[in-house]
Amino acid sequence: MRIILCAMVMAFATLPLSAQTAPEMAIRDIITQQLEALQRDDFETAFDFASPLIQQLFQTPERFGDMVSGGYPMVHRPDNYRFDALRDVAGGLWQSLIMYDSNGRGFLVEYQMIETEAGWRINGVQVSPLPDAQV
């Protein structure tokens, strides 16, 4: 009986990972890699994860880094974050994250993702404060 119960617990414990689709895992990986690069101020690597449109708009990793660090401090230096839903909005994929800055303020950060020849890339970010969210 204990073996069956243990097997059932292990099967249910793996459901969230196996339930993720290949695109969802790839998208989460791209966002995670960009966040890790931003933490190191490696704007060149972070810029590589941006879509061609974003790269054309900012033209250089330095200008991209200035925009992120100046306009999106919660993305540049999140205290912590967790992935939320991946949603299809009018045929486009949006990955939501819940992020907290170093002051404990919470934000809903939504990444617009596009698939390119080089794989998934970040095509834009929308940030909304979470009401009264503190860690």
C-alpha positions in Angstrom: 0.0 0.0 0.0 2.8 2.4 0.9 4.5 1.7 -2.5 1.3 2.6 -4.4 0.8 5.7 -2.3 4.4 6.7 -2.9 4.1 6.1 -6.6 1.0 8.2 -6.8 2.6 11.1 -4.9 5.6 11.0 -7.3 3.3 10.9 -10.3 1.4 14.0 -9.1 4.6 15.8 -8.2 5.8 15.6 -11.8 2.5 16.8 -13.4 3.3 20.5 -13.5 6.6 19.9 -15.3 5.2 17.4 -17.7 2.1 19.6 -18.3 4.3 22.4 -19.7 4.4 22.5 -23.4 7.7 22.7 -25.4 7.1 26.3 -26.3 6.3 27.2 -22.7 9.5 25.6 -21.5 11.5 27.4 -24.2 9.9 30.7 -23.5 10.6 30.4 -19.7 14.2 29.5 -20.5 14.7 32.6 -22.7 13.2 34.9 -20.1 15.3 33.3 -17.3 18.5 33.7 -19.3 17.7 37.3 -20.0 17.0 38.0 -16.4 20.2 36.3 -15.4 22.2 38.4 -17.9 20.5 41.6 -16.6 21.5 40.7 -13.1 25.2 40.6 -14.3 24.8 43.8 -16.3 25.6 41.7 -19.3 23.5 43.8 -21.6 25.0 42.2 -24.8 23.7 38.8 -23.8 20.4 40.3 -22.6 20.1 42.1 -26.0 20.4 38.8 -27.8 17.1 37.6 -26.3 15.3 40.7 -27.6 13.3 40.4 -30.9 14.6 41.9 -34.1 12.1 44.8 -33.7 13.5 45.6 -30.2 17.1 45.3 -31.4 16.3 47.6 -34.3 14.6 50.1 -32.0 17.5 50.3 -29.5 20.3 49.5 -32.0 23.0 48.7 -29.3 23.2 46.6 -26.2 24.3 49.7 -24.2 21.2 51.7 -25.2 19.0 48.6 -24.5 20.7 48.3 -21.0 20.1 52.0 -20.3 16.4 51.6 -21.1 16.0 48.5 -18.9 18.0 49.8 -15.9 16.4 53.2 -16.1 12.8 52.3 -17.0 12.3 48.8 -15.6 14.3 48.5 -12.3 12.1 45.6 -11.1 13.2 43.6 -14.2 16.8 44.8 -14.1 17.2 43.8 -10.4 14.2 41.7 -9.2 14.4 40.6 -5.6 12.5 37.5 -6.7 10.1 36.3 -9.3 7.9 33.4 -10.3 6.3 32.4 -13.6 2.6 32.6 -13.9 0.4 31.8 -16.9 1.3 31.7 -20.6 -1.6 33.2 -22.5 -2.6 33.4 -26.1 -3.9 36.9 -26.8 -5.1 37.5 -30.4 -2.7 34.9 -31.7 0.3 36.2 -29.7 1.9 34.5 -26.7 2.3 36.5 -23.4 4.2 35.0 -20.5 3.2 36.5 -17.1 5.6 36.7 -14.2 5.0 38.0 -10.7 8.1 40.0 -9.7 9.1 41.8 -6.5 11.6 44.6 -6.3 14.1 45.1 -3.4 11.5 47.2 -1.5 9.0 44.3 -1.6 6.7 45.9 -4.1 5.0 43.4 -6.4 4.5 43.7 -10.1 2.8 41.7 -12.8 5.3 41.6 -15.7 4.0 40.4 -19.0 6.4 39.4 -21.7 5.2 39.4 -25.3 7.0 36.5 -27.1 7.5 35.9 -30.8 9.1 32.9 -32.5 11.9 33.8 -34.9 14.4 31.7 -36.9 16.7 32.0 -33.9 14.0 30.7 -31.6 11.7 32.5 -29.1 12.5 36.2 -28.5 11.1 38.9 -26.2 9.2 41.5 -28.2 8.0 43.7 -25.4 7.3 43.9 -21.7 4.3 45.4 -19.9 4.6 46.1 -16.2 1.6 46.7 -13.8 2.0 47.2 -10.0 0.2 44.6 -7.9 -2.2 46.3 -5.4 -0.8 46.3 -1.9 1.6 43.4 -2.6 4.4 43.1 -0.1 6.8 40.2 0.5 
